[in-house]
């Protein structure tokens, strides 16, 4: 059971911060979700909504954001700027106050993702040292943001990472070299070499690293998720010819050197347009969902049997998160739609549509 209040020290002042359990008692729905969204190209926001899709809290942002990160026990949410990003803004949802902004290390930028450790005492950021193009992992003290450890990501373009356990970080090194002066232009298409790296946060050594075969060197590894059994799911974004027949979803394990590619019907693979958006396991870890906003669908697999389960059509869909129910996912799209889908029971429910909202790429569930 979470305590009703925890404490945050900012500027030497001890501030009482309600727990998420205390916050959810203010609302009729226990399930809360967080995501960035935009109204147009100039108006950007970040909000929390309940299980019925109703907004319960929102705040404006100075620029478009990418992925939220949720503090595990304090009512604090961070939002990371879209790549190449130069801020992570943190808000106390209990009083609607922006409490902190963290900037990347000198000559670095963020990749749109970050994460808290399970006890909330540290923050992990993936960053690009753009003069060299090398990926870096920084462990920062929370809430000061002070860097206490720095590691090589052992690749280029560490876009997203997840904890296998609290001492092992799994990193999707996308392989894309970019520089802020060139916006999002890829500078190394011919020499790309994406990888998945299992990194020990004790001393920075590599526990395992998996790469594609040479003919798939342009298959960027961008997003990932891990289930309770330690299986890591990977979503790819291919930088080669749109007509090439390449795998788009894979599995990785810390004790296996190779990436296992999941089956996908060719007509579905073509619809993906070589682009995976979000990657998400359900609550049980048995079902995997992968979205493609370019293709307007979510595809599902049963992991234990590596069986393709089917798709759910939803225009401009990208956001994916597991609900509290087994095999059920919450989806958000650029059209403002929010829907729940259970591919095992073959059920779908539109919970809300915000016509003026363009939901951004990623959702996070607030655990209470």
C-alpha positions as CSV (number, residue, x, y, z in Angstrom):
1,X,0.0,0.0,0.0
2,X,1.4,3.4,-0.9
3,X,1.6,6.0,1.7
4,X,-0.7,9.0,1.3
5,X,2.2,11.5,1.2
6,X,5.8,11.3,0.2
7,X,8.4,14.1,0.2
8,X,10.3,15.9,-2.5
9,X,13.3,18.1,-1.8
10,X,13.7,21.0,-4.2
11,X,16.1,23.8,-3.6
12,X,16.8,22.6,-0.1
13,X,13.1,22.8,0.8
14,X,11.2,19.7,1.9
15,X,7.9,19.6,0.1
16,X,5.1,17.1,0.8
17,X,3.8,15.4,-2.3
18,X,0.7,13.2,-2.4
19,X,1.1,9.7,-3.6
20,X,-0.8,8.4,-6.7
21,X,-3.1,6.4,-4.4
22,X,-4.2,9.7,-2.7
23,X,-4.6,11.4,-6.1
24,X,-6.8,8.8,-7.6
25,X,-9.2,9.0,-4.6
26,X,-10.2,12.5,-6.0
27,X,-11.5,10.8,-9.1
28,X,-14.3,8.3,-9.7
29,X,-12.1,6.1,-11.9
30,X,-9.1,4.4,-10.4
31,X,-7.2,3.9,-13.7
32,X,-5.3,6.9,-14.9
33,X,-3.2,7.3,-18.1
34,X,-0.8,10.0,-19.3
35,X,0.0,11.2,-22.8
36,X,1.1,14.3,-24.7
37,X,-1.1,15.7,-27.4
38,X,-1.4,18.7,-29.7
39,X,-4.2,20.9,-30.9
40,X,-2.3,22.1,-33.9
41,X,1.4,22.7,-34.9
42,X,1.8,25.5,-32.4
43,X,-0.3,24.3,-29.4
44,X,1.1,21.4,-27.4
45,X,-0.2,19.9,-24.2
46,X,0.3,17.1,-21.7
47,X,-2.6,15.5,-19.9
48,X,-3.9,12.7,-17.6
49,X,-7.2,11.0,-18.4
50,X,-9.2,8.3,-16.7
51,X,-10.5,4.9,-17.9
52,X,-13.4,6.5,-19.6
53,X,-11.2,8.8,-21.6
54,X,-12.2,11.9,-19.6
55,X,-9.4,14.5,-19.1
56,X,-8.7,15.0,-15.4
57,X,-5.6,17.2,-15.6
58,X,-3.7,18.9,-18.4
59,X,-1.0,21.5,-18.8
60,X,0.5,23.4,-21.8
61,X,4.0,22.7,-23.1
62,X,6.4,25.0,-24.9
63,X,7.1,22.4,-27.6
64,X,5.9,19.0,-28.9
65,X,6.7,16.1,-26.5
66,X,7.1,12.4,-27.0
67,X,6.9,10.0,-24.0
68,X,5.8,10.4,-20.4
69,X,7.6,9.0,-17.4
70,X,5.7,8.4,-14.2
71,X,7.3,8.6,-10.7
72,X,6.5,5.3,-9.0
73,X,5.1,6.8,-5.7
74,X,4.9,10.6,-5.9
75,X,2.2,12.4,-7.9
76,X,4.9,13.6,-10.4
77,X,5.0,13.1,-14.2
78,X,7.8,14.0,-16.5
79,X,7.5,14.6,-20.2
80,X,10.4,14.3,-22.6
81,X,10.8,16.6,-25.6
82,X,10.5,15.1,-29.1
83,X,13.9,14.1,-30.6
84,X,16.2,16.0,-30.8
85,X,14.9,17.1,-27.4
86,X,16.5,19.6,-25.0
87,X,14.2,19.4,-22.0
88,X,12.3,17.1,-19.7
89,X,9.6,19.0,-17.8
90,X,8.3,17.6,-14.5
91,X,4.9,18.4,-13.0
92,X,3.2,17.8,-9.7
93,X,-0.3,16.8,-10.7
94,X,-1.7,17.4,-7.2
95,X,-1.3,21.2,-7.5
96,X,-0.8,21.7,-11.3
97,X,2.6,23.1,-10.8
98,X,5.7,22.7,-13.0
99,X,8.3,21.8,-10.4
100,X,11.5,21.2,-12.5
101,X,13.1,21.1,-15.9
102,X,16.1,18.9,-16.7
103,X,18.3,19.6,-19.6
104,X,20.7,17.2,-21.4
105,X,24.4,17.2,-20.7
106,X,26.5,19.6,-22.7
107,X,26.6,18.8,-26.5
108,X,23.9,16.1,-26.0
109,X,20.2,15.8,-26.7
110,X,17.4,13.6,-25.4
111,X,15.7,10.9,-27.6
112,X,12.1,11.4,-26.3
113,X,12.3,8.7,-23.6
114,X,13.5,8.4,-20.0
115,X,12.6,6.3,-17.0
116,X,12.6,6.3,-13.2
117,X,14.1,3.5,-11.2
118,X,11.5,1.4,-9.3
119,X,12.1,3.2,-6.0
120,X,11.9,6.7,-7.7
121,X,15.4,7.7,-6.4
122,X,17.1,7.9,-9.8
123,X,16.3,8.9,-13.3
124,X,17.8,7.3,-16.4
125,X,18.1,9.3,-19.7
126,X,19.2,8.2,-23.2
127,X,21.2,10.9,-24.9
128,X,23.1,11.6,-28.1
129,X,26.6,13.1,-28.0
130,X,26.0,14.8,-31.3
131,X,29.6,15.9,-32.0
132,X,30.6,12.2,-32.2
133,X,27.2,10.6,-32.7
134,X,27.8,8.2,-29.8
135,X,24.9,7.1,-27.6
136,X,25.1,7.7,-23.8
137,X,23.3,6.6,-20.8
138,X,23.1,8.9,-17.8
139,X,21.9,7.9,-14.3
140,X,20.7,11.0,-12.5
141,X,19.8,11.6,-8.9
142,X,16.2,12.5,-8.3
143,X,15.1,15.2,-7.8
144,X,18.3,17.2,-8.3
145,X,18.9,15.8,-11.8
146,X,22.6,15.6,-11.0
147,X,24.5,13.0,-13.1
148,X,26.0,10.3,-10.8
149,X,26.9,7.7,-13.5
150,X,27.6,7.8,-17.2
151,X,27.9,4.9,-19.6
152,X,28.2,4.3,-23.3
153,X,25.0,2.9,-24.8
154,X,27.4,0.8,-26.9
155,X,25.7,2.0,-30.1
156,X,24.3,5.0,-32.0
157,X,20.9,6.4,-31.3
158,X,19.7,4.9,-28.0
159,X,16.0,5.8,-28.5
160,X,14.2,3.8,-25.8
161,X,15.3,1.6,-22.9
162,X,13.6,-0.6,-20.3
163,X,14.7,-2.3,-17.1
164,X,15.1,-6.0,-17.3
165,X,15.7,-5.8,-13.5
166,X,16.8,-2.8,-11.5
167,X,20.5,-3.5,-12.4
168,X,20.1,-4.3,-16.0
169,X,19.0,-1.8,-18.7
170,X,17.9,-3.0,-22.1
171,X,18.7,-0.4,-24.8
172,X,17.3,-0.1,-28.3
173,X,20.3,1.5,-30.1
174,X,18.4,2.6,-33.3
175,X,21.6,3.1,-35.3
176,X,20.6,6.4,-36.7
177,X,23.2,9.1,-36.5
178,X,21.7,12.6,-36.4
179,X,22.8,16.1,-35.5
180,X,20.5,19.0,-34.3
181,X,21.8,21.3,-37.0
182,X,20.5,18.8,-39.6
183,X,17.1,18.4,-37.8
184,X,16.2,14.7,-38.1
185,X,18.2,13.9,-41.2
186,X,20.0,10.5,-41.0
187,X,23.7,10.9,-41.6
188,X,24.8,7.3,-41.8
189,X,22.4,5.4,-43.9
190,X,25.1,3.3,-45.5
191,X,26.9,2.4,-42.3
192,X,24.0,1.9,-39.8
193,X,24.4,-0.9,-37.3
194,X,21.5,-1.0,-34.8
195,X,21.6,-3.3,-31.8
196,X,19.9,-4.3,-28.6
197,X,22.3,-4.0,-25.6
198,X,21.8,-5.4,-22.2
199,X,23.8,-3.1,-19.9
200,X,24.8,-3.6,-16.3
201,X,24.3,-0.5,-14.3
202,X,26.7,-1.7,-11.7
203,X,29.8,-1.2,-13.8
204,X,28.6,-0.6,-17.4
205,X,29.7,-3.9,-18.9
206,X,27.7,-5.6,-21.6
207,X,25.8,-8.7,-20.6
208,X,24.5,-9.4,-24.1
209,X,24.2,-7.6,-27.4
210,X,22.2,-8.6,-30.5
211,X,22.4,-7.3,-34.0
212,X,20.7,-7.9,-37.3
213,X,22.5,-9.7,-40.2
214,X,24.4,-7.4,-42.5
215,X,21.6,-7.4,-45.1
216,X,19.3,-5.9,-42.4
217,X,21.7,-3.2,-41.2
218,X,19.1,-0.5,-42.1
219,X,16.5,-2.1,-39.8
220,X,16.5,0.5,-37.0
221,X,15.5,-0.8,-33.6
222,X,13.5,1.9,-32.0
223,X,11.0,0.8,-29.4
224,X,10.8,-2.0,-26.9
225,X,8.9,-3.5,-24.0
226,X,9.7,-6.3,-21.5
227,X,7.2,-8.8,-20.0
228,X,7.3,-10.4,-16.5
229,X,9.1,-13.4,-18.0
230,X,12.0,-11.3,-19.2
231,X,11.1,-11.5,-22.9
232,X,12.0,-8.2,-24.7
233,X,9.8,-7.2,-27.7
234,X,11.3,-5.0,-30.4
235,X,9.7,-2.7,-33.0
236,X,11.7,-1.8,-36.1
237,X,11.7,1.1,-38.6
238,X,13.3,0.2,-41.9
239,X,15.3,2.9,-43.6
240,X,15.7,1.1,-46.9
241,X,13.4,0.7,-49.9
242,X,9.7,0.6,-49.1
243,X,9.4,-2.5,-51.3
244,X,12.0,-4.6,-49.4
245,X,10.6,-7.6,-47.6
246,X,12.0,-7.2,-44.1
247,X,10.9,-8.3,-40.6
248,X,9.3,-5.6,-38.5
249,X,8.9,-7.1,-35.1
250,X,11.3,-9.2,-33.0
251,X,12.0,-10.8,-29.7
252,X,15.2,-10.7,-27.6
253,X,16.4,-12.4,-24.4
254,X,19.4,-11.7,-22.2
255,X,20.7,-15.3,-22.7
256,X,20.3,-15.4,-26.5
257,X,22.6,-13.8,-29.0
258,X,20.1,-13.7,-31.9
259,X,17.0,-11.7,-32.5
260,X,13.9,-13.9,-33.2
261,X,11.6,-12.3,-35.8
262,X,7.9,-12.8,-35.4
263,X,5.7,-14.0,-38.2
264,X,3.4,-11.5,-39.9
265,X,1.2,-12.0,-42.9
266,X,2.6,-10.3,-46.0
267,X,-0.5,-8.2,-46.6
268,X,-0.2,-6.9,-43.0
269,X,3.5,-6.3,-43.3
270,X,3.0,-4.2,-46.4
271,X,0.4,-2.1,-44.6
272,X,3.0,-1.3,-41.9
273,X,4.9,0.7,-44.5
274,X,8.2,-0.3,-42.8
275,X,7.3,1.6,-39.6
276,X,6.5,0.4,-36.1
277,X,5.3,3.0,-33.6
278,X,4.7,1.7,-30.1
279,X,5.5,-1.7,-28.6
280,X,3.5,-3.1,-25.6
281,X,2.9,-6.3,-23.7
282,X,-0.4,-6.8,-22.0
283,X,-0.7,-7.2,-18.2
284,X,-0.1,-10.9,-18.4
285,X,2.9,-10.7,-20.7
286,X,1.3,-13.2,-23.0
287,X,0.0,-10.9,-25.8
288,X,2.1,-8.3,-27.7
289,X,0.7,-5.3,-29.5
290,X,2.6,-3.2,-32.0
291,X,1.2,-0.1,-33.7
292,X,1.9,1.6,-37.0
293,X,0.5,5.1,-37.4
294,X,1.6,5.1,-41.1
295,X,-0.5,1.9,-41.7
296,X,-3.4,2.8,-39.4
297,X,-3.5,-0.5,-37.4
298,X,-2.3,-2.4,-34.4
299,X,-1.1,-6.0,-34.8
300,X,-1.1,-8.7,-32.1
301,X,0.8,-11.8,-31.3
302,X,0.6,-14.6,-28.7
303,X,4.1,-14.7,-27.4
304,X,4.3,-18.3,-25.9
305,X,3.3,-19.8,-29.3
306,X,4.7,-17.0,-31.5
307,X,1.2,-16.9,-33.1
308,X,-0.1,-13.9,-35.1
309,X,-3.5,-13.1,-33.7
310,X,-4.7,-10.4,-36.1
311,X,-5.1,-6.6,-36.4
312,X,-7.2,-3.7,-35.2
313,X,-7.7,-0.9,-37.7
314,X,-7.5,2.6,-36.3
315,X,-6.4,5.6,-38.4
316,X,-3.1,7.2,-37.3
317,X,-2.9,5.0,-34.2
318,X,0.4,5.0,-32.2
319,X,-0.2,5.1,-28.5
320,X,-0.4,1.8,-26.7
321,X,-0.7,0.8,-23.1
322,X,-1.8,-2.3,-21.2
323,X,-4.9,-1.9,-19.0
324,X,-5.5,-3.6,-15.7
325,X,-7.3,-6.4,-17.5
326,X,-5.4,-9.4,-19.1
327,X,-5.0,-9.2,-22.9
328,X,-6.6,-5.7,-23.1
329,X,-4.9,-2.6,-24.5
330,X,-5.8,1.1,-24.6
331,X,-5.1,2.7,-28.0
332,X,-4.8,6.4,-28.9
333,X,-4.6,8.0,-32.3
334,X,-3.9,11.3,-34.1
335,X,-7.6,11.6,-34.8
336,X,-8.3,12.0,-31.1
337,X,-9.7,8.5,-30.7
338,X,-9.3,6.5,-27.5
339,X,-10.4,2.8,-27.6
340,X,-9.9,-0.4,-25.8
341,X,-9.2,-3.6,-27.6
342,X,-8.9,-7.3,-26.5
343,X,-7.6,-9.3,-29.4
344,X,-8.0,-12.6,-27.5
345,X,-11.7,-12.1,-26.8
346,X,-12.1,-10.1,-30.1
347,X,-13.7,-7.2,-28.4
348,X,-13.4,-3.5,-29.1
349,X,-14.9,-0.4,-27.3
350,X,-14.5,3.3,-28.3
351,X,-14.3,5.0,-25.0
352,X,-13.9,8.6,-26.1
353,X,-13.0,10.8,-29.1
354,X,-11.5,14.2,-28.6
355,X,-11.9,15.6,-32.1
356,X,-9.5,18.5,-31.6
357,X,-6.8,16.3,-30.0
358,X,-3.8,14.8,-31.9
359,X,-2.5,12.2,-29.4
360,X,1.3,11.8,-29.5
361,X,3.2,8.6,-29.9
362,X,3.2,7.1,-26.4
363,X,0.9,6.5,-23.4
364,X,1.8,5.5,-19.8
365,X,-0.5,3.9,-17.2
366,X,-0.2,5.4,-13.7
367,X,0.0,2.5,-11.3
368,X,-1.9,2.9,-8.1
